Every structure is written in structure tokens, then in C-alpha cells.
Amino acid sequence: VQLQASGGGLVQPGGSLRLSCAASGIIFYINDMRWYRQTPGKQRELVATITSSFTTTYAASVKGRFTISRDNAKDMVYLQMISLQPEDTAVYFCNADYRYWGQGTLVTVSS
């Protein structure tokens, strides 16, 4: 199983980024997919979930600014992030069904 996250980088406050996660080795369409984030010294935080039936949920801190989506034809999950703030700086990880983790992609929000 491999989850390959990409799309992180440096962005100014108020900017946008789209993270992508390519999945392989799993039957993608039956898995609930999640994005987490983690900063040094803190626990990993659940940011967004999209279920196999396309139901989405978000952490209160990102609701209205982040959008999770999936493309079952491509085995991909995305996280569109807008109005980014310095407190969104973290390593973002994708997760499949609570069992499998990607390697993370760093998002830095700074002027």
C-alpha cells in the first residue's frame, strides 16, 4: 500500500494550495479517506474526511476554507485549501481507512 502526498509548499497568508494524494495497493473506492496535519510537539490533528459515499466532514478550524474531494477513477484524494493562515502551517498526511498513511507534505504559511 502506498499513499503519495504532494502539493505542499510555501504560501503567503490568505493564499491557496491544493494537496493531492495518490493511492495504490488498496481498493480505493471502498476506503474512507482522511487528511491529517501535525506540527512539532503536537498531536496529529484530523482535518477532513471523505467517506466512500462522498460524505465530507471537517475540523472546526478549517470548515469553510478547506474542501476535501476524491476521484475514484484516478485513486486520488485532494485537499483544496484557501484563506490559509500561519496556524495552518504543518505537515499534512493522507490516510486510508485509519490504517494506511502517506509520507506527508509540508505546508508553510508565512509572509
C-alpha positions in Angstrom: 0.0 0.0 0.0 1.3 3.4 -0.9 -0.2 6.9 -0.3 1.9 9.6 -2.0 1.0 13.1 -0.9 2.1 16.1 -2.8 1.3 19.8 -3.4 2.7 21.3 -0.2 4.9 24.4 -0.2 5.4 28.0 1.0 2.4 30.3 0.6 1.6 33.7 1.9 -1.2 34.3 4.4 -4.5 34.4 2.5 -3.2 32.2 -0.2 -4.3 28.9 -1.5 -2.9 25.4 -2.1 -4.2 22.1 -3.3 -2.8 18.9 -1.8 -3.1 15.6 -3.7 -2.7 12.1 -2.5 -2.3 9.2 -4.9 -3.2 5.8 -3.6 -2.1 2.4 -4.8 -2.4 -1.1 -3.4 -5.8 -0.6 -2.0 -9.3 -0.9 -3.3 -9.6 2.8 -3.2 -13.3 3.4 -3.8 -14.3 1.4 -0.6 -12.0 3.3 1.7 -12.8 6.4 3.7 -10.0 8.9 3.2 -8.7 11.5 5.5 -6.3 14.3 5.7 -4.5 15.0 9.0 -1.9 17.5 9.9 0.8 17.7 12.5 3.1 20.4 13.9 6.2 19.7 16.1 5.3 18.9 19.6 1.6 18.5 18.9 -0.6 15.5 18.3 -1.7 14.7 14.8 -5.0 16.5 14.1 -7.8 15.3 11.8 -8.5 18.0 9.3 -11.0 16.4 6.9 -12.8 13.2 6.0 -14.4 11.9 2.8 -16.2 8.6 3.1 -16.7 6.0 0.4 -20.1 7.5 -0.2 -18.6 11.0 -0.6 -19.8 12.4 2.8 -17.4 15.0 4.0 -16.7 16.4 7.5 -14.2 19.0 8.6 -12.4 20.2 11.7 -14.0 23.4 13.0 -10.7 25.2 12.4 -10.8 24.6 8.7 -14.5 24.5 7.9 -15.4 26.9 5.1 -11.8 27.2 4.0 -10.8 23.6 3.1 -12.5 21.2 0.8 -11.8 17.5 0.5 -12.6 15.6 -2.6 -11.8 12.3 -4.3 -11.6 10.9 -7.8 -12.2 7.2 -7.6 -11.3 6.8 -11.3 -7.8 8.0 -10.5 -7.5 6.7 -6.9 -6.8 10.2 -5.8 -7.9 12.4 -2.9 -7.4 16.1 -2.7 -7.5 18.9 -0.2 -8.2 22.4 -1.5 -7.1 25.0 1.0 -8.0 28.7 0.7 -7.5 31.7 3.0 -4.5 30.0 4.5 -3.2 31.3 7.8 0.1 30.8 9.6 -1.6 28.4 12.0 -2.3 26.1 9.1 1.4 25.5 8.8 2.0 21.8 9.3 2.9 18.5 7.7 -0.2 17.2 6.0 -0.8 13.5 5.8 -3.3 11.5 3.9 -4.8 8.4 5.5 -6.9 5.5 4.2 -9.4 3.9 6.5 -7.4 4.7 9.6 -4.9 2.0 8.6 -2.5 3.4 6.0 -0.5 6.6 6.0 1.3 8.7 3.4 4.6 10.3 4.0 3.3 13.8 4.5 3.8 17.1 2.6 4.8 20.3 4.3 2.7 23.4 4.1 4.2 26.6 5.3 2.1 29.7 5.5 4.3 32.8 6.1 5.0 36.2 4.7 
